[in-house]
Amino acid sequence: MRTALRRAGVAVVTSLLAATGLAAPTLASAEGTVAGATPATGTVTGVVRADATGRPVDGVCVTLFALPDPQPWNGLCAGCTDARGIFSADVPTGRYTARFTDDAGRFAEEFYDGRVALGGATTFAVRANRSTSLKASLAPGATLTGRAVDAATGSPLAGVCASADRGNAGDPVRAVSACTGADGRWRLAGLPAGRFALAFNLRGTSYTTWAFGASSQADATLIGVGVGRTRTVRDVALASAGTVTGRVTDAADQPVANAWVDLTGRFPGRAGAGEGPLAVETDADGRFTKTGVEPGTYRPLVYAADHEAFAPEWAGDADTPAAATPVSVTSGGQATVDFQVAPGGHLTVAVVEADGRPTTRSFIGFVRLASGESIGDFDIYNSSTSTSNALPGGSFVIQLQDPATGQSYWYDGATSQDDATPVTLGRGESKTITFHLP
């Protein structure tokens, strides 16, 4: 059956390790006229077989990548094989390569002509009103399986999903992942032969644990598996996620709704409120709860959604992250941190040229803590004067950046952040400064 071409909706990572014993798909020489094809299209068709038996296989899906710049996230879905192992799709004329994948995990992913990566795959031409025939023979997929357990108790962990990367520095490898149930057992099927770094994520969390207890792919223990083989690996211990909860109130002890608390302690600036996996918004009573938190030490920041209603503040009524009270999250535990916020100060910046005239140029302005972290911003546009968002008390460094050239200027007349003149604000204070351009 011929398949109408459609854009593949999911980008699948492409780099694979070489699998031994693969029979290479080859381009058949026959090109015949395709009935019903328009002059701007041709047909790609073919048969996919199992490498071990030579029998046709159903359910293998084919994705085409157009040259000159094939990208794994921009493929064209050419349909999946039927019971006879056949696929067929009408496609625009041009030059392509192909990928063969099995969502059941029976076979390892492969690219046209027996290649293991998109970048090295052989290409073929699709001509108007002609049929291009491909043949592929796929190697059986390997399987890795094991058990995920709680690092503290040794009990099985449900909701853990595994993934595989090539070696200690390679790309992710496509595999069919079965996440853990109550028994803690996970499974990766459809792998090529090779050595892999295994990553584990607990559902509802944003952190990754690498086998076995490593903090990164570079440090992970590599697990090898042969063509079509199944290997069971030893238990992988993960720290259970913790929870951070608390309440935000104002100076009158009234709840502050729709405030944002970010456990990373980073002010989002132009990225906007709520950016990042460790940000949480307060409810109508000023309360917040963030689940799925990796055990560790945090210095949370609270800020207003509009960056104006109150001053940003770190845990412990601190004006800088360095002065913040650390909040410790333990495996499976709950930490509590409350904030009492107050009105912020503001910095108005008037920008003048070297001759003293108000500037007519446009600039992006940044307010930075003395340690370098951004805590505010402003724009010089259609005016030589602009005012920052609400600021805490403290000492700040002011930076202007020319969006056209990328050149930076520092207050007042400095050429680097280290040489900039600091600007000091008391809590709730507003101040105007003149920024002299060189």
N, C-alpha and C positions, 0 to 999 in steps of 0.2 A: 504494500500500500504506500502511495506517495504521501509525504507529509508536507503541509503548508509551512513554509519557513516562519519561525518566530524568534524574537530576541530572547536569549537565555536570561532568565531573571535573577539568577543567583551566581555570584562570582565564586568559583571554586579554585582554591590554591592549586598550583600546578607542578611544583618541583617534586620529582620522585627520585628514589635511588635506583640504580641499575639492577634489574632482575635477571638472573642467569637463566638461559634456556628459552628465551622468548623467540617465537617465530615472527619475523617482521611482516607487517602488513605491506602489500605491494600494490602498485597502481596497475590495473589491468590496461591492456593496450586498446581494447575495443572501445570505440566511440560511435554510437549510432544516433540516428535522428530521434528526437523526443517528440512524440505527438502531443500537441496542445501547448507546448512551451512557447512563451513569447520570445521575440528576438533578443530581449534584454536578459533572459534567464536561460540556464541550463539545468541539468539534473545531476545530483550526486547520489549514487546508489551503491550498495555493496552488501557483502555477507560477513558476519562476524562469527568466528568459530572458537571453540575451546582449544587451547594449545595442547593440552594433555591428550585429548581424544579426537580432535579434528571435527567434532560434531558442532552443528550450528547452535547458537545460544540465543535465547530471547531475553528481552529486558535490558539489553545493553544500549545506553543512550549515547548519541553521537552529537558532538558540538563542533561547529566549523569556525575557524578564525581567519579573517580576511587579512591579506597582506596589503600594504607593506609594513604595517605596525600591529601584528597580532598581540592582543592583551588578554589575560585570563578572565578579566571581568567584562569583556565585550564580545562574547561568543554568540554565534547563531545556532539555535537549537534545530538540529536536523532530524529529530525524532528518535525513537528507540526501535530496536529490532523486534520482529514478530517471531512466531514459533519456528519459522524457517531460518531465523538469523538474519533476515533481510531488513534493510532500512532504505528509504528513498525520500529525497526532498528536492523541490525546485528552489534554486538560489540565483541571485544576481551573478552575472558573469564576473570573472576575476580570478585571482590566484588565492588559494586557501591552504590551510593545513587542518588536521582533524584530531579530536580527542575522543577516546572511547572510555566510558565509565559505567560501572555497575553499582547501582544504589543498594543492591542486596549484599554486597561485599564478597561475592563469589570470585571475582577477578580483580586483579590490580589495575589501576588506571594506566592507560597507555596512550601515547600520541602516534600520529601516523608514521608508518614505516618503522615501527618497533622502537620509537624513541621514548625517553623517560621524562622529557621536559619540553615545554612549548618552544623555547628558544632554539632547540636543535632539531625540531621536527621537519621532515621532508615536506615539500609543498607540491601542489598539483593545480592544474588549470581547469576552470569551468568555462566552457564556450557556449555561445548562444545556440539554442536548439540542439544541443548535443548532450550525451550522457557520459559522465565520468564514473567509472566503476572502481571501488576500493575493496580490498580484502584485508581483514584483520584477524589475527590469531592471538588470543589473550592468555596470559599466564594466570594460574590460580592465585588468588589473593592469600596472603599470610594473615594470621590472627595473633594478636597479643591480648592476654586477659590476665586478670588478677583481682585483688581485693583492696578497697580503700577503707582505712580504719581511723578512728579518732586517736590523735596523738597522745591525748591525756589518759584515755581509758582503754584503748585497744578495741573498742566496740566497732562493729561495721558502721560505715557512714552511708546513708542514702543520699541521692541527688548529686553524686560526684561524676563529672564527665571528663573523659580522657581525650587527649589529642597527641599527635606525633609530629615532630620536626626532624628534618634530616640532619643527623650529626649534631655537633655542638655549635654550629654556626649556620646551618642551612635553612631552607625555607620549610614552611609547613607541608605536610604530605597528606594527600586526600585519603580518607579512610571512613568507614561507616562505624560510628561510635554508638555504643549502647551504654547509657549512664547507669549508675548503681541503683539498685533497689534496697530493700531492707537487709539483704544479705551482704551488701557492700561490694558486690561483684560488678566489675566493668569489663568492656570488651571493645577492641578495635579490630575490625575486619576489613578485608580488601586492601591490605598493605602490600607494597612490593617487597622484595627481599632487600635487607639492608640493616643498618644500625641507626637507632632512633633515640632522640631525647623525648621523654614522655612528660607532658604537662597535665595537671589536674586542677579543675575548677569546681568548687562547691556551688551549686545553684543558689542564686540570690546574693552572691558575693562578687567582688571585683578583683580578687587577688588570685594568683597562680602559684601552685606548689609543683616543683619539678622533682622527678625521681632521682635519687631517693633522699629527700630532705634538702635538695639544692635550691638556691634562690634565683637561679637563672638558667637558661639553656646552656650557656657556656660551661656551667659547673655540673650539669646533669650527668648522671650515670647513663651511658649508652646501652641500649638493649638491642641485641641482634636477633634476626629471624630469617629463615630461609624461604625459598619459593614454596608457597602453598602450605607451609608448616604452621602449627599452632604452638605457641609458647606461653606458659603461665609464669608470671614474674612474682617476686615476693611482695608482701604487703607494703602498700604505700601509706604512710601516716600523714594525716592532715590535721592542722589545728582547726577546731570548730570555730565558726565565726562568733564574734561577740556583738554586743549592742551598746549604743551610746544614746542616752536619753537626757532630757532636761527641760528647762523652761526659760523663756525670755520675757523680762518685764522692763518697764520704764522706771524713771526716778520716783514715780508715785506708786510703785508696786502694781501697776496695771499691766495686764498681759499685752504683749506685742505680737499681733498676728502677721502672718506672711513675711516674717523675717527669715533670712537664710543663715544656716549654720554649716560651715564647711570644715570638716575634720582635718583637712590638709593645712589649714591656716593660711591659704592663699586667697587674696582678694581677686575677684574675677575680672574687674575692670571692664574693658570693651567687649569681652566675651559674653557678658550678661549674667544676670542672677541665675543661680541654680546649675551652673556648669560644673561638670565633674561627677564621678560616681560616689563621692563621699559628701555630697551636699544634701541637705534636708531642709524643708520649709516648716515653719511653725504653724500650728492650727489656730483656731479662734481664741483659744485659751493660752496661747503663747507656748504651747508644749510641742516637743519634737521627739521623734524616736528614729534612730538610724540603725537598721539591722544589717547583717552580712558584713560586719566590719572585721578586717584582718587583725588578729591580736598584735599589739604593739603600743607605742607611745605616740600620742597626738597632742597638738596645740591648736584647738579649734578656734575659729574666727566666726563672729556673728556680724552680719551687715544687712542693711535695708535693701529691699528689692529695687527701689528707685535710687539707691545710693545717696539719698538725701534725708530721710526721716530721722536718722540718728547716726552717730559716729561708728565706724567699724571698731570692734573691740575683741581682743583675744581673751581666752579663759583666764580667770583670776583678775578681771578688771584691768587688763594690761593693754598698753598702747602699741606694743610691738610683739612679734612672735617670740623674740628672745626672752622677753619678760613674762611670757605666758606661763600659767600653771600647767604642767604636763598632765595629761589625762591618759591613764593606762587602761588598755582593753585586754582582758585575758581570754583564753580559749573558752568559749561558751559562757563567758561572764557578761555582766552589765556594768557600765560606768555611767555616772551621772555628772553633768556639768550645767550650771545655771548661769545666766547672764542678766545683768541689770544695765541697760543702755542709757545713754544721755545724748543730748543734741550735739552735733558736730561743729567744728570750726570750718571756715572756708578761706581759701586763698585766691585772691583776685590778682591776675597777672596782666600788666600793661607792657606790651612789647614795642620797643623803639629801635630804629636803625642807628647806625654809628653816628649819624649827624643829628640825632635827637628827634627826628620826625617819627610819628607813629607808623608802624609798619603797615604796608598794604599786601604783604605776602601772607600765605596760609601756612599754618604749622599745626602739628599734633603735639599736644602738651602732656607731659607725664609728671606726676608727683610720686617720688620714691622715698622710702625710708632710708635712713643713713646706711643700712645694711644692703640696700639695693633693691629690695622688693617693691613692686608697684603697689601703691595704695590709693591712687587717684589719677584722674586725667581731665583734660579740657581741650577745646579746639580754638585756635585763632583763625577765624574765617569771616570775611566781610566786616571785620572789626579788629582793632589792635588790642582789644581787652577781652578777657574771658575769666570765668570763675570756676573753680574746681568743684567736685562733689564734696559731701560732708567728710571731714577728716578728724582723726583723733588728735590729741595733743602730742607734741613731739618735735623732732628735728627732721627736716625734709630736704631733699635735693630736687631741683626743678630742671627738667629737660625739655627742650623743644626739638622736634624733628621735622625737617622739610620733606613732605611726602613726595615731591617731585624728584629730589636728588638722594634722599635717604640720609643727608647730612644732619648731624646732631649738634646742638648748642646747649651749653650748661650755664646756669645762673652763677655768677653774673659776669659774662665774658670769658668763662672757663672753657677749655678745650676737652676736658674729660670729667667724668663723674668724681674722680679722686680729687680734682682741683676745684670742684664747684663750691660756691659759698652756701652753707646751709641756711635754711629759713626755719625759724622756730615759731610754733603756735602753741598757745596754752589751750587747755580743753575748752571747747566752745568759742574760742577766739576767732575773729575774722580779721584779715590783714590784706593790704594791697601792696604789691611790690612792682618795681619797674625792671623789666628784663632788657638789658642792653645787648643788642646784636653787634658782633664785630664788624 
